[in-house]
Each structure stands twice: as structure tokens, then as C-alpha cells.
Amino acid sequence: MNKLNKNQLKLYDYMSELSEIAYTASWMENLEFSLWKGMNNEITSFGHLKFTQEIRDKLKILSDNIGGWIYFDEENEEQFADWKKWNEIKNNVLHHRL
């Protein structure tokens, strides 16, 4: 994990906790995209994790507090992306999956 500040670590830790619930893995592949979709009501479950309003709200609050999202980078591991960078990452990944 590289240079996440205290508030970014709170989101990272919560995302990792949700990954453990979903798949008993600290950071499941594409976790950041699945949790994003769950937070935005695009999916209702991820593995064994069911997206409750409480989970969606906590993800929203934690991400709003830092003004961005946490994602996994193969070279640098978990990283913070502000909203502009996150939208670029998300759109690039979604574009390549179509």
C-alpha cells in the first residue's frame, strides 16, 4: 500500500473488509469497480456481499470525505484517485470491456 493518508486508509480498509465478506480475499480483482457499481445501485450483490443501504451510504461518505476512490494498480498496488482520475480509469476499463 503506497502513501494513502488517514482518511484514504479508512476507505481502503472498508473496501478490503467488504472484499473479505464477498470472497474471503483482502482485495478481490476488480473490487473497486464492483463496489462502485454497488454503491451506485448498479448491482445488488458481489459474491457473498449484499449491498445494503448502510453499505452504500458508508462507501459514499468515505469517498466523499476524500474526494475520490481507491483503486488497484499492478505496479503501485492500492492508490488514491481524485474524481477526475477515477472517472478516467473507470471509463477506460468499461470501454475496454465492451
N, C-alpha and C positions, 0 to 999 in steps of 0.2 A: 504494500500500500504506500503510495507516494504523496507526501505533503498535503494531506487533507487537513483542514482546520477543524476546530472543535465542533462547530455546527455541521460541517460537511460529514464528519465522522458519525454524527448522530443519524443522518440519513443512510450512510453506508451501513452502519450497524443494524438499522431497522430492515434495510433491504436484505442483508445477509440473514437476519433472523427469519424473514419471510421465505427466503430460499431454503432454509433448513426445514421449515414447515412443509414446503411444497415438495422437496425432493431429497431431504437429508443431505444437502450439499451447501457449503458456505456461499458459493456463488455459481449458480447453475448457468450454463451457457445461454446467452441472450436474456438473462434475468432482467436487465434494465429495460428492455423493450416489453417484456411480459408484464412487469409491474407498472410500466407507463400505461399500457393498454388497460390493465385492471383499474388503475386509479381513475382513468377516463371513461369507465363503463363500457369499454370495447370488448372485454372478456369478463366472465364471472368467476372463473377458476383458473388455477395454474398448478398442475399436479394435484397434491392434496390440499392446497390452499384455496379457500373460498373467499372471494373479495367481499368483505362486509363494508358497510358504510364507515365503520370505525377505522378499518384499514385504509380505505380510500382517503378519509379525512386526514389521518396521520401522515400518509405519504404526501398529500397536498400541503399540509402545514410545514412539514420538514423541508420540502423542496422550495416552497415559497420563502422560507426563512433564509435560504442560501442563494436564492435567485437562480436555481439551476438544478441539475440532475447528476447522478453518479453513473458512470459507465465503465466498462472493462476494455482496456486497450492491451493488445497482445504484448507490446513492448514495455509498457509502463504500469500494467495492472490497473487497479481501480483509480479513476481520475474524476475530477470535477469538470463539468461543462456548464458554462452560463447558458441562459436560454437560447441565445443566438447560436452558439456552437452546438448545443444539444439538438436543436431543430435541424441543423445541417447534417449531423450524424444520423439522426433518426430518418430524415428524408432520403439520405444516401442509401442506408440499409434497406428501407422499404422499397426504394426504386430498384435495387438490385435483386430483390426477392420476387418482383413481378415478372 
